[in-house]
Amino acid sequence: MVTPVNPKVEHPTYYNSTRMECIEMLDRICEGYSGVAAFDIGQCKYLNRAGLKAEEGYSKYEKGLEDLKKFGFYLNDFYQRAN
């Protein structure tokens, strides 16, 4: 295992809000997929962090709504490519 250089970069708190860190969840969810499909599915990180990531100029609600819209975009892209 690589020693984290910067925990804010490699293990941000908004990706550690559940029992399983987001990167571990992505490994499980994306297993068996490759390319764009794996990328699209991997964007569930936005769902995981919705309402938790702060960004200057946004309230947590606004940032959370933006994250949910991003997740919806990638989910729709995956669905369109699958059909």
Secondary structure in CASP SS format (residue, H / E / C, confidence):
PFRMAT SS
TARGET T0000
AUTHOR 0000-0000-0000
METHOD secondary structure of the structure
MODEL  1
M C 1.00
V C 1.00
T C 1.00
P C 1.00
V C 1.00
N C 1.00
P H 1.00
K H 1.00
V H 1.00
E H 1.00
H C 1.00
P C 1.00
T H 1.00
Y H 1.00
Y H 1.00
N C 1.00
S C 1.00
T C 1.00
R C 1.00
M C 1.00
E C 1.00
C H 1.00
I H 1.00
E H 1.00
M H 1.00
L H 1.00
D H 1.00
R H 1.00
I H 1.00
C H 1.00
E C 1.00
G C 1.00
Y C 1.00
S C 1.00
G H 1.00
V H 1.00
A H 1.00
A H 1.00
F H 1.00
D H 1.00
I H 1.00
G H 1.00
Q C 1.00
C C 1.00
K H 1.00
Y H 1.00
L H 1.00
N H 1.00
R H 1.00
A C 1.00
G C 1.00
L C 1.00
K C 1.00
A C 1.00
E C 1.00
E C 1.00
G C 1.00
Y C 1.00
S C 1.00
K H 1.00
Y H 1.00
E H 1.00
K H 1.00
G H 1.00
L H 1.00
E H 1.00
D H 1.00
L H 1.00
K H 1.00
K H 1.00
F H 1.00
G H 1.00
F H 1.00
Y H 1.00
L H 1.00
N H 1.00
D H 1.00
F H 1.00
Y H 1.00
Q H 1.00
R H 1.00
A H 1.00
N C 1.00
END
